[in-house]
Amino acid sequence: MPIGLAATELQHWFSQGLSYDAYLKQSPEQAVPWRVNDTKCDLSMSQKELLRSFKRDMRVLVLSGIWCGDCSSQGPMLAAIASGSACINLKWLDRDAASKLSSHLAINQGHRVPTVIFMAEDYEPVSVMGDRTLSRYRAKAAKSLGSSCDIPSARIPKDEFLDTLQDWLNEFERVELLLRLSNRLRQKHGD
């Protein structure tokens, strides 16, 4: 998804971003489901090895809402993935507080969250992903389009949770490979 923002603009927004803990401290009561999901984000040994193998620095900015159910499940996944690699610098912004940025990232004419902006080390845009991964959409479609409906704040089945975590990890890996294979960055780093 093209975002039409220059690296200088993305650098500005990234500099406004907060760490995961600082972001959640803005609303401790609403952050409770996030903290519950933090405990469920155990990466497998192979996932950890993959993250440790990353070579290129990437900047990742998440537009989110602490109040958001999808964010409370997927945000801890993003934080767990980022903590697995020294190359991932993850920052958080509240969607409503960063409305000028979120206006550039509408998905199907909506300001959806979480929306994740992946950037190279020099803030050049690489990828944007949001608001749900394919696994989350499949599960939601099965519930909403089938015989049962999703209940707000309902627990996510473990297999769906793990599939969604893997979807996010796949996107981080895709961005890493894109950065590693970038002619511009290969020339810069001599590899």
SULZI-V167296 format. One record per pair of residues at least 6 apart in sequence whose ideal C-beta (glycine too) atoms are under 8 Angstrom apart, sorted by the first residue. I is the first residue (numbers start at 1). J is the second residue. D is the distance in whole Angstrom. If there is no record, write none. Layout:
BEGIN
I;J;D, I;J;D
END
This chain:
BEGIN
1;105;8, 1;107;8, 1;127;8, 1;128;5, 1;129;8, 3;104;6, 3;105;6, 3;117;7, 3;125;5, 3;128;5, 4;104;6, 5;101;8, 5;104;6, 5;125;6, 7;119;8, 7;122;6, 7;123;4, 7;124;5, 7;125;7, 8;123;7, 10;59;8, 10;61;7, 10;117;7, 10;119;6, 10;123;5, 10;124;8, 10;125;6, 11;123;4, 13;61;6, 13;93;7, 13;98;7, 13;101;5, 14;59;6, 14;61;5, 14;91;6, 14;119;7, 14;123;6, 16;93;6, 16;98;7, 17;61;6, 17;91;3, 17;92;6, 17;93;5, 18;26;8, 18;91;6, 18;92;5, 18;93;7, 19;91;7, 19;92;7, 20;75;8, 20;79;4, 20;82;8, 20;90;7, 20;92;6, 22;92;8, 23;64;7, 23;66;7, 23;92;4, 23;94;8, 24;31;4, 24;34;6, 24;35;7, 24;66;7, 25;31;8, 26;66;6, 26;94;7, 27;66;5, 27;67;7, 30;66;4, 30;67;5, 31;66;6, 31;72;8, 33;69;8, 33;72;4, 33;73;8, 33;153;7, 34;66;7, 34;71;8, 34;72;5, 34;75;6, 34;76;6, 37;72;6, 37;73;5, 37;75;8, 37;76;4, 37;77;8, 37;161;8, 38;76;5, 38;79;7, 38;80;8, 40;76;7, 40;158;8, 40;161;6, 41;76;5, 41;77;6, 41;79;7, 41;80;4, 41;165;6, 42;80;8, 43;51;7, 43;80;6, 43;81;7, 43;84;6, 43;165;8, 43;169;8, 47;84;7, 47;166;8, 47;169;6, 48;84;6, 50;169;7, 50;173;6, 51;81;7, 51;84;3, 51;85;4, 51;88;8, 51;169;8, 51;172;8, 52;84;7, 52;85;7, 54;85;5, 54;86;8, 54;87;4, 54;88;7, 54;176;5, 55;87;7, 55;176;8, 55;180;6, 56;87;6, 56;120;7, 56;121;7, 56;176;6, 56;179;4, 56;180;6, 56;185;7, 56;189;8, 57;87;5, 57;89;7, 57;120;8, 57;121;4, 58;87;6, 58;88;6, 58;89;7, 58;118;6, 58;119;7, 58;120;7, 58;121;7, 58;126;7, 58;172;8, 58;175;6, 58;176;7, 58;179;6, 59;89;5, 59;91;8, 59;118;8, 59;119;4, 59;120;7, 59;121;7, 59;123;6, 60;78;7, 60;82;7, 60;88;6, 60;89;7, 60;90;5, 60;91;7, 60;116;6, 60;117;7, 60;118;6, 60;119;7, 60;172;8, 61;90;8, 61;91;5, 61;92;8, 61;93;6, 61;116;7, 61;117;5, 61;119;7, 62;75;7, 62;78;6, 62;90;7, 62;91;7, 62;92;5, 62;93;7, 62;114;5, 62;115;7, 62;116;5, 62;117;8, 63;93;5, 63;94;8, 63;95;5, 63;98;6, 63;101;7, 63;102;5, 63;105;7, 63;113;6, 63;114;7, 63;115;5, 63;116;8, 63;117;8, 63;130;8, 64;71;5, 64;75;6, 64;92;6, 64;93;7, 64;94;7, 64;95;6, 64;113;5, 64;114;5, 64;115;8, 65;71;6, 65;94;6, 65;95;5, 65;96;7, 65;113;5, 66;72;8, 66;94;7, 68;113;5, 68;114;7, 69;152;6, 69;153;6, 70;113;7, 70;114;7, 70;131;6, 70;132;6, 70;136;7, 71;113;5, 71;114;5, 73;156;6, 73;161;7, 73;164;7, 74;114;6, 74;132;8, 74;133;7, 74;136;7, 74;164;6, 74;168;7, 75;92;8, 75;114;6, 77;164;7, 77;165;5, 77;168;5, 78;90;7, 78;114;7, 78;116;7, 78;168;6, 79;90;7, 80;165;7, 81;88;7, 81;165;8, 81;168;6, 81;169;6, 81;172;6, 82;88;4, 82;89;8, 82;90;4, 85;172;8, 87;176;8, 88;172;7, 93;101;7, 95;102;5, 95;111;6, 95;113;5, 95;115;8, 96;102;8, 99;111;8, 102;111;5, 102;115;7, 103;111;7, 105;111;7, 105;115;5, 105;117;7, 105;128;6, 105;130;7, 107;115;7, 107;130;6, 107;131;6, 112;130;6, 112;131;3, 113;130;7, 113;131;6, 114;130;6, 114;131;6, 115;128;7, 115;129;7, 115;130;3, 115;131;6, 116;128;7, 116;129;5, 116;130;6, 116;171;8, 117;125;7, 117;127;8, 117;128;5, 118;125;8, 118;126;5, 118;127;4, 118;128;7, 118;129;7, 118;171;8, 118;172;8, 118;175;5, 119;125;6, 119;126;6, 120;126;6, 120;179;6, 120;182;7, 120;185;7, 121;179;8, 121;185;8, 126;175;5, 126;178;6, 126;179;7, 127;171;7, 127;174;7, 127;175;5, 127;178;7, 129;171;5, 132;140;7, 132;164;8, 133;163;8, 133;164;5, 133;167;3, 133;168;6, 133;171;8, 134;167;6, 135;160;6, 135;163;4, 135;164;5, 135;166;7, 135;167;5, 136;160;7, 136;164;5, 136;167;8, 139;156;8, 139;157;8, 139;160;5, 140;150;6, 143;149;6, 143;150;4, 144;150;6, 156;164;8, 179;185;6, 180;186;8
END
